Structures are given as C-alpha cells and as structure tokens.
C-alpha cells in the first residue's frame, strides 16, 4: 500500500501541474494503477514462491488487490467534479488517511507515530519532487 500511495500520489501531483485536462490525468493514473498493481503482485508472487511458500498466489492476489484498492481511493476525487483545488486536497486527505490507517493497524505505541511520520514525510517529498517535475514539464512543453 505504501508503494501505491507514494507512486500514485507523486504521479498525480506531477500530472496535476503538467496538465489542465483532468481526463489525461485520470487515464494516466488508471493505466499506471493497473500496470503497477499487476507488477507488484507478480513481484510478490515470485518472492514468496522463491521461499517455497505454498500460498504464493494468495499473497500475490492480496498484494495486487491492496495496491489497486489504494489507487482507486486516490483516483476517486477526480470524479466528484468539485474543482482542481478541492480534488487535490481530497487526494491528499485520502493519502494521509490511508497512511494513518495502515500504521494504526500495523504498529502500536511510539512505533505508530514514528512509522506514520516516516511514511508521511516520504510521500510528501516524492509528491513535491513530482510537482516540480510537472511544473517544469508544463513550462517546457507549454501543455
């Protein structure tokens, strides 16, 4: 899920500032989400199978499913038609919520806060870099 949050939030941030047409952003994110979830599932399958685990396929399906669910949640605000600023704010809120819930159920006590902040910082830094790349692409290509 963390990979989905970081990669898709970064992609959305970059595309959001490179393109004004939300259809291009949504199509790009859907294609990226599907291919990335399949890739993560395949990589997980191979990793688990290499350890001679009988549940490699189940693990791969869970990985792909969690990745895709995260991506769907991050793409949903584009369909609300509430304006660009509200869409971006919703995506950020969803990403923070997913990071919070993931860490809440994975860690307890002081470890929760440490891991939550670490994931939040990583996601934020990647999104800022992607934003800068999107701005650069927008000014370079005039799209």
C-alpha positions as CSV (number, residue, x, y, z in Angstrom):
1,X,0.0,0.0,0.0
2,X,2.8,2.4,0.8
3,X,4.3,2.0,-2.7
4,X,0.9,2.7,-4.2
5,X,0.4,5.8,-2.0
6,X,3.9,7.2,-2.8
7,X,4.0,6.4,-6.5
8,X,0.4,7.3,-7.4
9,X,0.3,10.5,-5.2
10,X,3.6,11.5,-6.8
11,X,2.2,10.8,-10.3
12,X,-1.0,12.7,-9.6
13,X,0.9,15.7,-8.3
14,X,3.2,15.7,-11.3
15,X,0.4,15.3,-13.8
16,X,-1.9,17.7,-11.9
17,X,0.5,20.6,-12.5
18,X,1.6,19.5,-16.0
19,X,-1.9,19.2,-17.5
20,X,-5.1,21.1,-17.1
21,X,-7.2,18.4,-18.6
22,X,-8.2,16.0,-15.8
23,X,-9.2,13.3,-18.4
24,X,-5.5,13.0,-19.2
25,X,-4.6,12.7,-15.5
26,X,-7.3,10.1,-14.8
27,X,-6.4,8.0,-17.8
28,X,-2.7,8.1,-17.0
29,X,-3.4,7.2,-13.4
30,X,-5.8,4.3,-14.2
31,X,-3.2,2.8,-16.7
32,X,-0.4,3.3,-14.2
33,X,-2.5,1.8,-11.3
34,X,-3.4,-1.3,-13.2
35,X,0.1,-2.0,-14.5
36,X,1.7,-1.2,-11.2
37,X,-0.7,-3.4,-9.2
38,X,-0.1,-6.3,-11.6
39,X,3.7,-5.7,-11.4
40,X,3.6,-5.6,-7.6
41,X,1.5,-8.8,-7.5
42,X,3.9,-10.6,-9.9
43,X,7.0,-9.5,-7.9
44,X,5.3,-10.6,-4.7
45,X,4.4,-14.0,-6.2
46,X,8.0,-14.6,-7.3
47,X,9.4,-13.5,-4.0
48,X,7.1,-15.7,-2.0
49,X,7.4,-18.7,-4.4
50,X,11.2,-18.5,-4.2
51,X,10.9,-19.3,-0.5
52,X,8.9,-22.4,-1.4
53,X,5.7,-21.0,0.1
54,X,2.5,-22.7,-0.8
55,X,0.5,-19.5,-0.6
56,X,2.4,-17.5,-3.3
57,X,-0.7,-16.9,-5.4
58,X,-2.8,-15.8,-2.5
59,X,-0.1,-13.4,-1.4
60,X,0.2,-12.0,-4.9
61,X,-3.5,-11.5,-5.2
62,X,-3.6,-9.8,-1.8
63,X,-0.7,-7.5,-2.8
64,X,-2.3,-6.6,-6.1
65,X,-5.7,-6.1,-4.5
66,X,-4.4,-3.8,-1.8
67,X,-2.4,-1.8,-4.3
68,X,-5.4,-1.4,-6.6
69,X,-7.8,-0.5,-3.8
70,X,-5.4,2.2,-2.7
71,X,-5.1,3.5,-6.3
72,X,-8.9,3.5,-6.7
73,X,-9.3,5.6,-3.5
74,X,-6.7,8.1,-4.7
75,X,-8.4,8.4,-8.1
76,X,-12.0,8.8,-6.9
77,X,-11.8,12.5,-6.1
78,X,-11.4,13.2,-9.9
79,X,-15.0,12.0,-10.4
80,X,-16.5,14.4,-7.8
81,X,-16.3,17.5,-10.1
82,X,-15.5,19.9,-7.3
83,X,-12.7,21.8,-8.9
84,X,-9.0,21.3,-9.1
85,X,-8.0,22.6,-5.6
86,X,-10.7,20.6,-3.8
87,X,-9.7,17.5,-5.8
88,X,-6.1,17.8,-4.9
89,X,-7.0,18.5,-1.3
90,X,-9.2,15.4,-1.2
91,X,-6.4,13.2,-2.7
92,X,-4.0,14.5,-0.1
93,X,-6.6,13.8,2.7
94,X,-7.2,10.3,1.4
95,X,-3.4,9.6,1.2
96,X,-2.9,10.8,4.8
97,X,-5.9,8.8,5.9
98,X,-4.6,5.6,4.3
99,X,-1.1,6.2,5.8
100,X,-2.7,6.7,9.2
101,X,-4.9,3.6,9.0
102,X,-2.1,1.4,7.7
103,X,0.2,2.4,10.5
104,X,-2.6,2.3,13.1
105,X,-3.3,-1.3,12.4
106,X,0.4,-2.3,11.9
107,X,2.1,-0.6,14.8
108,X,1.3,0.2,18.4
109,X,2.5,2.9,20.8
110,X,5.5,5.0,20.0
111,X,6.3,2.9,16.9
112,X,3.0,4.1,15.3
113,X,4.0,7.7,15.4
114,X,7.5,7.1,14.1
115,X,6.3,5.0,11.2
116,X,3.3,7.2,10.4
117,X,5.6,10.3,10.2
118,X,8.2,8.5,8.2
119,X,5.6,7.3,5.6
120,X,4.0,10.8,5.5
121,X,7.4,12.5,5.0
122,X,8.4,10.1,2.2
123,X,5.0,10.6,0.5
124,X,5.3,14.4,0.8
125,X,8.8,14.6,-0.5
126,X,8.0,12.4,-3.5
127,X,4.9,14.5,-4.3
128,X,6.9,17.7,-4.0
129,X,9.5,16.4,-6.4
130,X,6.8,15.2,-8.8
131,X,5.1,18.6,-8.5
132,X,8.4,20.3,-9.5
133,X,8.8,17.9,-12.5
134,X,5.2,18.6,-13.5
135,X,5.8,22.3,-13.3
136,X,9.0,22.0,-15.3
137,X,7.3,19.8,-18.0
138,X,4.4,22.3,-18.1
139,X,6.7,25.3,-18.7
140,X,9.0,23.4,-21.1
141,X,6.3,21.9,-23.3
142,X,3.6,24.6,-22.8
143,X,0.9,22.0,-22.3
